[in-house]
């Protein structure tokens, strides 16, 4: 299990990565953060 803390748009986000099954998930402020919500925080992907 690997945990990496990041700050996304001034929000503290923790990424968890399971080294055994390669599952990844994120949480923010101790609450599970669905991938869709994370992408919302990050904003639209750059184009081009
Ligand atoms: Zn696992």
mmCIF file of the protein (N, C-alpha, C, O) and its ligand, coordinates in Angstrom:
data_MODEL
# 
_entry.id   MODEL 
# 
loop_
_entity.id 
_entity.type 
_entity.pdbx_number_of_molecules 
1 polymer     1 
2 non-polymer 1 
# 
_entity_poly.entity_id                      1 
_entity_poly.type                           'polypeptide(L)' 
_entity_poly.nstd_linkage                   no 
_entity_poly.nstd_monomer                   no 
_entity_poly.pdbx_seq_one_letter_code       
;(UNK)(UNK)(UNK)(UNK)(UNK)(UNK)(UNK)(UNK)(UNK)(UNK)(UNK)(UNK)(UNK)(UNK)(UNK)(UNK)
(UNK)(UNK)(UNK)(UNK)(UNK)(UNK)(UNK)(UNK)(UNK)(UNK)(UNK)(UNK)(UNK)(UNK)(UNK)(UNK)
(UNK)(UNK)(UNK)(UNK)(UNK)(UNK)(UNK)(UNK)(UNK)(UNK)(UNK)(UNK)(UNK)(UNK)(UNK)(UNK)
;
_entity_poly.pdbx_seq_one_letter_code_can   XXXXXXXXXXXXXXXXXXXXXXXXXXXXXXXXXXXXXXXXXXXXXXXX 
_entity_poly.pdbx_strand_id                 A 
# 
loop_
_entity_poly_seq.entity_id 
_entity_poly_seq.num 
_entity_poly_seq.mon_id 
_entity_poly_seq.hetero 
1 1  UNK n 
1 2  UNK n 
1 3  UNK n 
1 4  UNK n 
1 5  UNK n 
1 6  UNK n 
1 7  UNK n 
1 8  UNK n 
1 9  UNK n 
1 10 UNK n 
1 11 UNK n 
1 12 UNK n 
1 13 UNK n 
1 14 UNK n 
1 15 UNK n 
1 16 UNK n 
1 17 UNK n 
1 18 UNK n 
1 19 UNK n 
1 20 UNK n 
1 21 UNK n 
1 22 UNK n 
1 23 UNK n 
1 24 UNK n 
1 25 UNK n 
1 26 UNK n 
1 27 UNK n 
1 28 UNK n 
1 29 UNK n 
1 30 UNK n 
1 31 UNK n 
1 32 UNK n 
1 33 UNK n 
1 34 UNK n 
1 35 UNK n 
1 36 UNK n 
1 37 UNK n 
1 38 UNK n 
1 39 UNK n 
1 40 UNK n 
1 41 UNK n 
1 42 UNK n 
1 43 UNK n 
1 44 UNK n 
1 45 UNK n 
1 46 UNK n 
1 47 UNK n 
1 48 UNK n 
# 
loop_
_struct_asym.id 
_struct_asym.entity_id 
A 1 
B 2 
# 
loop_
_chem_comp.id 
_chem_comp.type 
_chem_comp.mon_nstd_flag 
UNK 'L-peptide linking' . 
ZN  non-polymer         . 
# 
_pdbx_entity_nonpoly.entity_id   2 
_pdbx_entity_nonpoly.name        ? 
_pdbx_entity_nonpoly.comp_id     ZN 
# 
_pdbx_nonpoly_scheme.asym_id         B 
_pdbx_nonpoly_scheme.entity_id       2 
_pdbx_nonpoly_scheme.mon_id          ZN 
_pdbx_nonpoly_scheme.ndb_seq_num     1 
_pdbx_nonpoly_scheme.pdb_seq_num     101 
_pdbx_nonpoly_scheme.auth_seq_num    101 
_pdbx_nonpoly_scheme.pdb_mon_id      ZN 
_pdbx_nonpoly_scheme.auth_mon_id     ZN 
_pdbx_nonpoly_scheme.pdb_strand_id   A 
_pdbx_nonpoly_scheme.pdb_ins_code    . 
# 
loop_
_atom_site.group_PDB 
_atom_site.id 
_atom_site.type_symbol 
_atom_site.label_atom_id 
_atom_site.label_alt_id 
_atom_site.label_comp_id 
_atom_site.label_asym_id 
_atom_site.label_entity_id 
_atom_site.label_seq_id 
_atom_site.pdbx_PDB_ins_code 
_atom_site.Cartn_x 
_atom_site.Cartn_y 
_atom_site.Cartn_z 
_atom_site.occupancy 
_atom_site.B_iso_or_equiv 
_atom_site.pdbx_formal_charge 
_atom_site.auth_seq_id 
_atom_site.auth_comp_id 
_atom_site.auth_asym_id 
_atom_site.auth_atom_id 
_atom_site.pdbx_PDB_model_num 
ATOM   1   N  N  . UNK A 1 1  ? 0.844   -1.206 0.000   1.00 0.00 ? 1   UNK A N  1 
ATOM   2   C  CA . UNK A 1 1  ? 0.000   0.000  0.000   1.00 0.00 ? 1   UNK A CA 1 
ATOM   3   C  C  . UNK A 1 1  ? 0.871   1.244  0.000   1.00 0.00 ? 1   UNK A C  1 
ATOM   4   O  O  . UNK A 1 1  ? 1.736   1.421  0.857   1.00 0.00 ? 1   UNK A O  1 
ATOM   5   N  N  . UNK A 1 2  ? 0.626   2.084  -0.963  1.00 0.00 ? 2   UNK A N  1 
ATOM   6   C  CA . UNK A 1 2  ? 1.368   3.327  -1.075  1.00 0.00 ? 2   UNK A CA 1 
ATOM   7   C  C  . UNK A 1 2  ? 0.385   4.481  -0.926  1.00 0.00 ? 2   UNK A C  1 
ATOM   8   O  O  . UNK A 1 2  ? -0.705  4.459  -1.497  1.00 0.00 ? 2   UNK A O  1 
ATOM   9   N  N  . UNK A 1 3  ? 0.777   5.482  -0.160  1.00 0.00 ? 3   UNK A N  1 
ATOM   10  C  CA . UNK A 1 3  ? -0.080  6.650  0.000   1.00 0.00 ? 3   UNK A CA 1 
ATOM   11  C  C  . UNK A 1 3  ? 0.716   7.887  -0.389  1.00 0.00 ? 3   UNK A C  1 
ATOM   12  O  O  . UNK A 1 3  ? 1.831   8.106  0.083   1.00 0.00 ? 3   UNK A O  1 
ATOM   13  N  N  . UNK A 1 4  ? 0.127   8.675  -1.245  1.00 0.00 ? 4   UNK A N  1 
ATOM   14  C  CA . UNK A 1 4  ? 0.790   9.884  -1.715  1.00 0.00 ? 4   UNK A CA 1 
ATOM   15  C  C  . UNK A 1 4  ? -0.153  11.055 -1.513  1.00 0.00 ? 4   UNK A C  1 
ATOM   16  O  O  . UNK A 1 4  ? -1.279  11.059 -2.009  1.00 0.00 ? 4   UNK A O  1 
ATOM   17  N  N  . UNK A 1 5  ? 0.322   12.045 -0.778  1.00 0.00 ? 5   UNK A N  1 
ATOM   18  C  CA . UNK A 1 5  ? -0.506  13.227 -0.559  1.00 0.00 ? 5   UNK A CA 1 
ATOM   19  C  C  . UNK A 1 5  ? -0.241  14.258 -1.633  1.00 0.00 ? 5   UNK A C  1 
ATOM   20  O  O  . UNK A 1 5  ? 0.905   14.547 -1.977  1.00 0.00 ? 5   UNK A O  1 
ATOM   21  N  N  . UNK A 1 6  ? -1.320  14.806 -2.153  1.00 0.00 ? 6   UNK A N  1 
ATOM   22  C  CA . UNK A 1 6  ? -1.161  15.886 -3.122  1.00 0.00 ? 6   UNK A CA 1 
ATOM   23  C  C  . UNK A 1 6  ? -2.137  17.010 -2.797  1.00 0.00 ? 6   UNK A C  1 
ATOM   24  O  O  . UNK A 1 6  ? -3.127  16.822 -2.089  1.00 0.00 ? 6   UNK A O  1 
ATOM   25  N  N  . UNK A 1 7  ? -1.831  18.156 -3.325  1.00 0.00 ? 7   UNK A N  1 
ATOM   26  C  CA . UNK A 1 7  ? -2.757  19.272 -3.194  1.00 0.00 ? 7   UNK A CA 1 
ATOM   27  C  C  . UNK A 1 7  ? -3.293  19.599 -4.578  1.00 0.00 ? 7   UNK A C  1 
ATOM   28  O  O  . UNK A 1 7  ? -2.534  19.918 -5.493  1.00 0.00 ? 7   UNK A O  1 
ATOM   29  N  N  . UNK A 1 8  ? -4.606  19.517 -4.717  1.00 0.00 ? 8   UNK A N  1 
ATOM   30  C  CA . UNK A 1 8  ? -5.243  19.797 -6.005  1.00 0.00 ? 8   UNK A CA 1 
ATOM   31  C  C  . UNK A 1 8  ? -6.178  20.968 -5.806  1.00 0.00 ? 8   UNK A C  1 
ATOM   32  O  O  . UNK A 1 8  ? -7.134  20.891 -5.034  1.00 0.00 ? 8   UNK A O  1 
ATOM   33  N  N  . UNK A 1 9  ? -5.900  22.045 -6.501  1.00 0.00 ? 9   UNK A N  1 
ATOM   34  C  CA . UNK A 1 9  ? -6.721  23.249 -6.349  1.00 0.00 ? 9   UNK A CA 1 
ATOM   35  C  C  . UNK A 1 9  ? -6.942  23.593 -4.876  1.00 0.00 ? 9   UNK A C  1 
ATOM   36  O  O  . UNK A 1 9  ? -8.059  23.864 -4.435  1.00 0.00 ? 9   UNK A O  1 
ATOM   37  N  N  . UNK A 1 10 ? -5.839  23.569 -4.137  1.00 0.00 ? 10  UNK A N  1 
ATOM   38  C  CA . UNK A 1 10 ? -5.830  23.942 -2.720  1.00 0.00 ? 10  UNK A CA 1 
ATOM   39  C  C  . UNK A 1 10 ? -6.611  22.976 -1.839  1.00 0.00 ? 10  UNK A C  1 
ATOM   40  O  O  . UNK A 1 10 ? -6.933  23.297 -0.695  1.00 0.00 ? 10  UNK A O  1 
ATOM   41  N  N  . UNK A 1 11 ? -6.916  21.796 -2.366  1.00 0.00 ? 11  UNK A N  1 
ATOM   42  C  CA . UNK A 1 11 ? -7.529  20.772 -1.517  1.00 0.00 ? 11  UNK A CA 1 
ATOM   43  C  C  . UNK A 1 11 ? -6.551  19.641 -1.317  1.00 0.00 ? 11  UNK A C  1 
ATOM   44  O  O  . UNK A 1 11 ? -5.869  19.207 -2.245  1.00 0.00 ? 11  UNK A O  1 
ATOM   45  N  N  . UNK A 1 12 ? -6.498  19.174 -0.084  1.00 0.00 ? 12  UNK A N  1 
ATOM   46  C  CA . UNK A 1 12 ? -5.591  18.088 0.237   1.00 0.00 ? 12  UNK A CA 1 
ATOM   47  C  C  . UNK A 1 12 ? -6.207  16.772 -0.220  1.00 0.00 ? 12  UNK A C  1 
ATOM   48  O  O  . UNK A 1 12 ? -7.289  16.390 0.226   1.00 0.00 ? 12  UNK A O  1 
ATOM   49  N  N  . UNK A 1 13 ? -5.507  16.090 -1.109  1.00 0.00 ? 13  UNK A N  1 
ATOM   50  C  CA . UNK A 1 13 ? -6.004  14.825 -1.648  1.00 0.00 ? 13  UNK A CA 1 
ATOM   51  C  C  . UNK A 1 13 ? -4.960  13.752 -1.381  1.00 0.00 ? 13  UNK A C  1 
ATOM   52  O  O  . UNK A 1 13 ? -3.766  13.966 -1.588  1.00 0.00 ? 13  UNK A O  1 
ATOM   53  N  N  . UNK A 1 14 ? -5.417  12.614 -0.926  1.00 0.00 ? 14  UNK A N  1 
ATOM   54  C  CA . UNK A 1 14 ? -4.510  11.509 -0.667  1.00 0.00 ? 14  UNK A CA 1 
ATOM   55  C  C  . UNK A 1 14 ? -4.786  10.386 -1.655  1.00 0.00 ? 14  UNK A C  1 
ATOM   56  O  O  . UNK A 1 14 ? -5.906  9.886  -1.758  1.00 0.00 ? 14  UNK A O  1 
ATOM   57  N  N  . UNK A 1 15 ? -3.748  10.004 -2.375  1.00 0.00 ? 15  UNK A N  1 
ATOM   58  C  CA . UNK A 1 15 ? -3.897  8.899  -3.293  1.00 0.00 ? 15  UNK A CA 1 
ATOM   59  C  C  . UNK A 1 15 ? -3.402  7.633  -2.633  1.00 0.00 ? 15  UNK A C  1 
ATOM   60  O  O  . UNK A 1 15 ? -2.302  7.599  -2.081  1.00 0.00 ? 15  UNK A O  1 
ATOM   61  N  N  . UNK A 1 16 ? -4.212  6.592  -2.689  1.00 0.00 ? 16  UNK A N  1 
ATOM   62  C  CA . UNK A 1 16 ? -3.828  5.288  -2.164  1.00 0.00 ? 16  UNK A CA 1 
ATOM   63  C  C  . UNK A 1 16 ? -3.639  4.351  -3.332  1.00 0.00 ? 16  UNK A C  1 
ATOM   64  O  O  . UNK A 1 16 ? -4.446  4.321  -4.261  1.00 0.00 ? 16  UNK A O  1 
ATOM   65  N  N  . UNK A 1 17 ? -2.585  3.600  -3.276  1.00 0.00 ? 17  UNK A N  1 
ATOM   66  C  CA . UNK A 1 17 ? -2.330  2.642  -4.342  1.00 0.00 ? 17  UNK A CA 1 
ATOM   67  C  C  . UNK A 1 17 ? -1.967  1.309  -3.709  1.00 0.00 ? 17  UNK A C  1 
ATOM   68  O  O  . UNK A 1 17 ? -1.023  1.215  -2.924  1.00 0.00 ? 17  UNK A O  1 
ATOM   69  N  N  . UNK A 1 18 ? -2.725  0.288  -4.059  1.00 0.00 ? 18  UNK A N  1 
ATOM   70  C  CA . UNK A 1 18 ? -2.474  -1.038 -3.520  1.00 0.00 ? 18  UNK A CA 1 
ATOM   71  C  C  . UNK A 1 18 ? -1.431  -1.732 -4.376  1.00 0.00 ? 18  UNK A C  1 
ATOM   72  O  O  . UNK A 1 18 ? -1.615  -1.925 -5.578  1.00 0.00 ? 18  UNK A O  1 
ATOM   73  N  N  . UNK A 1 19 ? -0.339  -2.101 -3.736  1.00 0.00 ? 19  UNK A N  1 
ATOM   74  C  CA . UNK A 1 19 ? 0.751   -2.705 -4.499  1.00 0.00 ? 19  UNK A CA 1 
ATOM   75  C  C  . UNK A 1 19 ? 0.446   -4.147 -4.875  1.00 0.00 ? 19  UNK A C  1 
ATOM   76  O  O  . UNK A 1 19 ? 1.136   -4.730 -5.711  1.00 0.00 ? 19  UNK A O  1 
ATOM   77  N  N  . UNK A 1 20 ? -0.585  -4.728 -4.264  1.00 0.00 ? 20  UNK A N  1 
ATOM   78  C  CA . UNK A 1 20 ? -0.885  -6.130 -4.523  1.00 0.00 ? 20  UNK A CA 1 
ATOM   79  C  C  . UNK A 1 20 ? -1.823  -6.302 -5.712  1.00 0.00 ? 20  UNK A C  1 
ATOM   80  O  O  . UNK A 1 20 ? -1.638  -7.217 -6.515  1.00 0.00 ? 20  UNK A O  1 
ATOM   81  N  N  . UNK A 1 21 ? -2.814  -5.445 -5.835  1.00 0.00 ? 21  UNK A N  1 
ATOM   82  C  CA . UNK A 1 21 ? -3.772  -5.612 -6.927  1.00 0.00 ? 21  UNK A CA 1 
ATOM   83  C  C  . UNK A 1 21 ? -3.856  -4.376 -7.813  1.00 0.00 ? 21  UNK A C  1 
ATOM   84  O  O  . UNK A 1 21 ? -4.674  -4.314 -8.731  1.00 0.00 ? 21  UNK A O  1 
ATOM   85  N  N  . UNK A 1 22 ? -2.995  -3.384 -7.531  1.00 0.00 ? 22  UNK A N  1 
ATOM   86  C  CA . UNK A 1 22 ? -2.895  -2.201 -8.383  1.00 0.00 ? 22  UNK A CA 1 
ATOM   87  C  C  . UNK A 1 22 ? -4.167  -1.357 -8.382  1.00 0.00 ? 22  UNK A C  1 
ATOM   88  O  O  . UNK A 1 22 ? -4.381  -0.538 -9.276  1.00 0.00 ? 22  UNK A O  1 
ATOM   89  N  N  . UNK A 1 23 ? -5.008  -1.565 -7.369  1.00 0.00 ? 23  UNK A N  1 
ATOM   90  C  CA . UNK A 1 23 ? -6.182  -0.704 -7.245  1.00 0.00 ? 23  UNK A CA 1 
ATOM   91  C  C  . UNK A 1 23 ? -5.755  0.651  -6.706  1.00 0.00 ? 23  UNK A C  1 
ATOM   92  O  O  . UNK A 1 23 ? -4.907  0.739  -5.817  1.00 0.00 ? 23  UNK A O  1 
ATOM   93  N  N  . UNK A 1 24 ? -6.342  1.698  -7.246  1.00 0.00 ? 24  UNK A N  1 
ATOM   94  C  CA . UNK A 1 24 ? -6.052  3.038  -6.757  1.00 0.00 ? 24  UNK A CA 1 
ATOM   95  C  C  . UNK A 1 24 ? -7.338  3.733  -6.372  1.00 0.00 ? 24  UNK A C  1 
ATOM   96  O  O  . UNK A 1 24 ? -8.377  3.568  -7.010  1.00 0.00 ? 24  UNK A O  1 
ATOM   97  N  N  . UNK A 1 25 ? -7.242  4.509  -5.318  1.00 0.00 ? 25  UNK A N  1 
ATOM   98  C  CA . UNK A 1 25 ? -8.375  5.355  -4.969  1.00 0.00 ? 25  UNK A CA 1 
ATOM   99  C  C  . UNK A 1 25 ? -7.860  6.587  -4.284  1.00 0.00 ? 25  UNK A C  1 
ATOM   100 O  O  . UNK A 1 25 ? -6.699  6.655  -3.880  1.00 0.00 ? 25  UNK A O  1 
ATOM   101 N  N  . UNK A 1 26 ? -8.727  7.559  -4.155  1.00 0.00 ? 26  UNK A N  1 
ATOM   102 C  CA . UNK A 1 26 ? -8.346  8.849  -3.601  1.00 0.00 ? 26  UNK A CA 1 
ATOM   103 C  C  . UNK A 1 26 ? -9.308  9.226  -2.491  1.00 0.00 ? 26  UNK A C  1 
ATOM   104 O  O  . UNK A 1 26 ? -10.483 8.859  -2.515  1.00 0.00 ? 26  UNK A O  1 
ATOM   105 N  N  . UNK A 1 27 ? -8.797  9.960  -1.524  1.00 0.00 ? 27  UNK A N  1 
ATOM   106 C  CA . UNK A 1 27 ? -9.730  10.592 -0.610  1.00 0.00 ? 27  UNK A CA 1 
ATOM   107 C  C  . UNK A 1 27 ? -9.303  12.020 -0.309  1.00 0.00 ? 27  UNK A C  1 
ATOM   108 O  O  . UNK A 1 27 ? -8.142  12.397 -0.472  1.00 0.00 ? 27  UNK A O  1 
ATOM   109 N  N  . UNK A 1 28 ? -10.262 12.785 0.128   1.00 0.00 ? 28  UNK A N  1 
ATOM   110 C  CA . UNK A 1 28 ? -10.042 14.182 0.441   1.00 0.00 ? 28  UNK A CA 1 
ATOM   111 C  C  . UNK A 1 28 ? -10.720 14.476 1.764   1.00 0.00 ? 28  UNK A C  1 
ATOM   112 O  O  . UNK A 1 28 ? -11.898 14.170 1.945   1.00 0.00 ? 28  UNK A O  1 
ATOM   113 N  N  . UNK A 1 29 ? -9.985  15.067 2.686   1.00 0.00 ? 29  UNK A N  1 
ATOM   114 C  CA . UNK A 1 29 ? -10.510 15.358 4.025   1.00 0.00 ? 29  UNK A CA 1 
ATOM   115 C  C  . UNK A 1 29 ? -11.069 14.103 4.684   1.00 0.00 ? 29  UNK A C  1 
ATOM   116 O  O  . UNK A 1 29 ? -12.065 14.175 5.404   1.00 0.00 ? 29  UNK A O  1 
ATOM   117 N  N  . UNK A 1 30 ? -10.447 12.969 4.449   1.00 0.00 ? 30  UNK A N  1 
ATOM   118 C  CA . UNK A 1 30 ? -10.867 11.735 5.100   1.00 0.00 ? 30  UNK A CA 1 
ATOM   119 C  C  . UNK A 1 30 ? -12.078 11.074 4.464   1.00 0.00 ? 30  UNK A C  1 
ATOM   120 O  O  . UNK A 1 30 ? -12.581 10.073 4.973   1.00 0.00 ? 30  UNK A O  1 
ATOM   121 N  N  . UNK A 1 31 ? -12.550 11.632 3.347   1.00 0.00 ? 31  UNK A N  1 
ATOM   122 C  CA . UNK A 1 31 ? -13.703 11.039 2.683   1.00 0.00 ? 31  UNK A CA 1 
ATOM   123 C  C  . UNK A 1 31 ? -13.291 10.528 1.322   1.00 0.00 ? 31  UNK A C  1 
ATOM   124 O  O  . UNK A 1 31 ? -12.471 11.132 0.631   1.00 0.00 ? 31  UNK A O  1 
ATOM   125 N  N  . UNK A 1 32 ? -13.873 9.404  0.950   1.00 0.00 ? 32  UNK A N  1 
ATOM   126 C  CA . UNK A 1 32 ? -13.570 8.824  -0.340  1.00 0.00 ? 32  UNK A CA 1 
ATOM   127 C  C  . UNK A 1 32 ? -13.901 9.809  -1.449  1.00 0.00 ? 32  UNK A C  1 
ATOM   128 O  O  . UNK A 1 32 ? -14.971 10.416 -1.466  1.00 0.00 ? 32  UNK A O  1 
ATOM   129 N  N  . UNK A 1 33 ? -12.973 9.951  -2.361  1.00 0.00 ? 33  UNK A N  1 
ATOM   130 C  CA . UNK A 1 33 ? -13.153 10.898 -3.455  1.00 0.00 ? 33  UNK A CA 1 
ATOM   131 C  C  . UNK A 1 33 ? -13.255 10.110 -4.755  1.00 0.00 ? 33  UNK A C  1 
ATOM   132 O  O  . UNK A 1 33 ? -12.259 9.585  -5.251  1.00 0.00 ? 33  UNK A O  1 
ATOM   133 N  N  . UNK A 1 34 ? -14.464 10.032 -5.301  1.00 0.00 ? 34  UNK A N  1 
ATOM   134 C  CA . UNK A 1 34 ? -14.621 9.299  -6.559  1.00 0.00 ? 34  UNK A CA 1 
ATOM   135 C  C  . UNK A 1 34 ? -13.780 9.939  -7.663  1.00 0.00 ? 34  UNK A C  1 
ATOM   136 O  O  . UNK A 1 34 ? -13.527 11.144 -7.664  1.00 0.00 ? 34  UNK A O  1 
ATOM   137 N  N  . UNK A 1 35 ? -13.360 9.098  -8.592  1.00 0.00 ? 35  UNK A N  1 
ATOM   138 C  CA . UNK A 1 35 ? -12.471 9.582  -9.654  1.00 0.00 ? 35  UNK A CA 1 
ATOM   139 C  C  . UNK A 1 35 ? -13.096 10.761 -10.396 1.00 0.00 ? 35  UNK A C  1 
ATOM   140 O  O  . UNK A 1 35 ? -12.403 11.714 -10.753 1.00 0.00 ? 35  UNK A O  1 
ATOM   141 N  N  . UNK A 1 36 ? -14.406 10.693 -10.624 1.00 0.00 ? 36  UNK A N  1 
ATOM   142 C  CA . UNK A 1 36 ? -15.081 11.783 -11.331 1.00 0.00 ? 36  UNK A CA 1 
ATOM   143 C  C  . UNK A 1 36 ? -14.907 13.106 -10.584 1.00 0.00 ? 36  UNK A C  1 
ATOM   144 O  O  . UNK A 1 36 ? -14.706 14.156 -11.194 1.00 0.00 ? 36  UNK A O  1 
ATOM   145 N  N  . UNK A 1 37 ? -14.987 13.036 -9.241  1.00 0.00 ? 37  UNK A N  1 
ATOM   146 C  CA . UNK A 1 37 ? -14.826 14.243 -8.451  1.00 0.00 ? 37  UNK A CA 1 
ATOM   147 C  C  . UNK A 1 37 ? -13.391 14.756 -8.508  1.00 0.00 ? 37  UNK A C  1 
ATOM   148 O  O  . UNK A 1 37 ? -13.140 15.961 -8.542  1.00 0.00 ? 37  UNK A O  1 
ATOM   149 N  N  . UNK A 1 38 ? -12.466 13.812 -8.517  1.00 0.00 ? 38  UNK A N  1 
ATOM   150 C  CA . UNK A 1 38 ? -11.065 14.212 -8.612  1.00 0.00 ? 38  UNK A CA 1 
ATOM   151 C  C  . UNK A 1 38 ? -10.820 14.940 -9.933  1.00 0.00 ? 38  UNK A C  1 
ATOM   152 O  O  . UNK A 1 38 ? -10.156 15.976 -9.970  1.00 0.00 ? 38  UNK A O  1 
ATOM   153 N  N  . UNK A 1 39 ? -11.360 14.388 -11.004 1.00 0.00 ? 39  UNK A N  1 
ATOM   154 C  CA . UNK A 1 39 ? -11.168 15.009 -12.315 1.00 0.00 ? 39  UNK A CA 1 
ATOM   155 C  C  . UNK A 1 39 ? -11.803 16.392 -12.346 1.00 0.00 ? 39  UNK A C  1 
ATOM   156 O  O  . UNK A 1 39 ? -11.310 17.304 -13.010 1.00 0.00 ? 39  UNK A O  1 
ATOM   157 N  N  . UNK A 1 40 ? -12.907 16.532 -11.617 1.00 0.00 ? 40  UNK A N  1 
ATOM   158 C  CA . UNK A 1 40 ? -13.546 17.839 -11.524 1.00 0.00 ? 40  UNK A CA 1 
ATOM   159 C  C  . UNK A 1 40 ? -12.622 18.853 -10.854 1.00 0.00 ? 40  UNK A C  1 
ATOM   160 O  O  . UNK A 1 40 ? -12.520 20.006 -11.275 1.00 0.00 ? 40  UNK A O  1 
ATOM   161 N  N  . UNK A 1 41 ? -11.950 18.386 -9.793  1.00 0.00 ? 41  UNK A N  1 
ATOM   162 C  CA . UNK A 1 41 ? -11.015 19.265 -9.090  1.00 0.00 ? 41  UNK A CA 1 
ATOM   163 C  C  . UNK A 1 41 ? -9.860  19.678 -9.992  1.00 0.00 ? 41  UNK A C  1 
ATOM   164 O  O  . UNK A 1 41 ? -9.433  20.832 -10.021 1.00 0.00 ? 41  UNK A O  1 
ATOM   165 N  N  . UNK A 1 42 ? -9.379  18.690 -10.719 1.00 0.00 ? 42  UNK A N  1 
ATOM   166 C  CA . UNK A 1 42 ? -8.215  18.944 -11.578 1.00 0.00 ? 42  UNK A CA 1 
ATOM   167 C  C  . UNK A 1 42 ? -8.593  19.907 -12.699 1.00 0.00 ? 42  UNK A C  1 
ATOM   168 O  O  . UNK A 1 42 ? -7.782  20.722 -13.141 1.00 0.00 ? 42  UNK A O  1 
ATOM   169 N  N  . UNK A 1 43 ? -9.841  19.795 -13.148 1.00 0.00 ? 43  UNK A N  1 
ATOM   170 C  CA . UNK A 1 43 ? -10.298 20.651 -14.233 1.00 0.00 ? 43  UNK A CA 1 
ATOM   171 C  C  . UNK A 1 43 ? -10.203 19.941 -15.568 1.00 0.00 ? 43  UNK A C  1 
ATOM   172 O  O  . UNK A 1 43 ? -9.732  18.807 -15.659 1.00 0.00 ? 43  UNK A O  1 
ATOM   173 N  N  . UNK A 1 44 ? -10.656 20.625 -16.593 1.00 0.00 ? 44  UNK A N  1 
ATOM   174 C  CA . UNK A 1 44 ? -10.660 20.003 -17.920 1.00 0.00 ? 44  UNK A CA 1 
ATOM   175 C  C  . UNK A 1 44 ? -9.252  19.684 -18.390 1.00 0.00 ? 44  UNK A C  1 
ATOM   176 O  O  . UNK A 1 44 ? -8.314  20.441 -18.142 1.00 0.00 ? 44  UNK A O  1 
ATOM   177 N  N  . UNK A 1 45 ? -9.118  18.562 -19.066 1.00 0.00 ? 45  UNK A N  1 
ATOM   178 C  CA . UNK A 1 45 ? -7.817  18.160 -19.575 1.00 0.00 ? 45  UNK A CA 1 
ATOM   179 C  C  . UNK A 1 45 ? -7.372  19.130 -20.665 1.00 0.00 ? 45  UNK A C  1 
ATOM   180 O  O  . UNK A 1 45 ? -8.178  19.581 -21.479 1.00 0.00 ? 45  UNK A O  1 
ATOM   181 N  N  . UNK A 1 46 ? -6.107  19.435 -20.669 1.00 0.00 ? 46  UNK A N  1 
ATOM   182 C  CA . UNK A 1 46 ? -5.606  20.319 -21.736 1.00 0.00 ? 46  UNK A CA 1 
ATOM   183 C  C  . UNK A 1 46 ? -5.718  19.662 -23.091 1.00 0.00 ? 46  UNK A C  1 
ATOM   184 O  O  . UNK A 1 46 ? -5.487  18.460 -23.225 1.00 0.00 ? 46  UNK A O  1 
ATOM   185 N  N  . UNK A 1 47 ? -6.064  20.424 -24.074 1.00 0.00 ? 47  UNK A N  1 
ATOM   186 C  CA . UNK A 1 47 ? -6.217  19.885 -25.427 1.00 0.00 ? 47  UNK A CA 1 
ATOM   187 C  C  . UNK A 1 47 ? -5.036  20.288 -26.291 1.00 0.00 ? 47  UNK A C  1 
ATOM   188 O  O  . UNK A 1 47 ? -4.330  21.262 -26.026 1.00 0.00 ? 47  UNK A O  1 
ATOM   189 N  N  . UNK A 1 48 ? -4.857  19.505 -27.321 1.00 0.00 ? 48  UNK A N  1 
ATOM   190 C  CA . UNK A 1 48 ? -3.782  19.794 -28.250 1.00 0.00 ? 48  UNK A CA 1 
ATOM   191 C  C  . UNK A 1 48 ? -2.553  19.064 -27.836 1.00 0.00 ? 48  UNK A C  1 
ATOM   192 O  O  . UNK A 1 48 ? -1.519  19.174 -28.495 1.00 0.00 ? 48  UNK A O  1 
HETATM 193 ZN ZN . ZN  B 2 .  ? -5.343  -4.673 -3.238  1.00 0.00 ? 101 ZN  A ZN 1 
# 
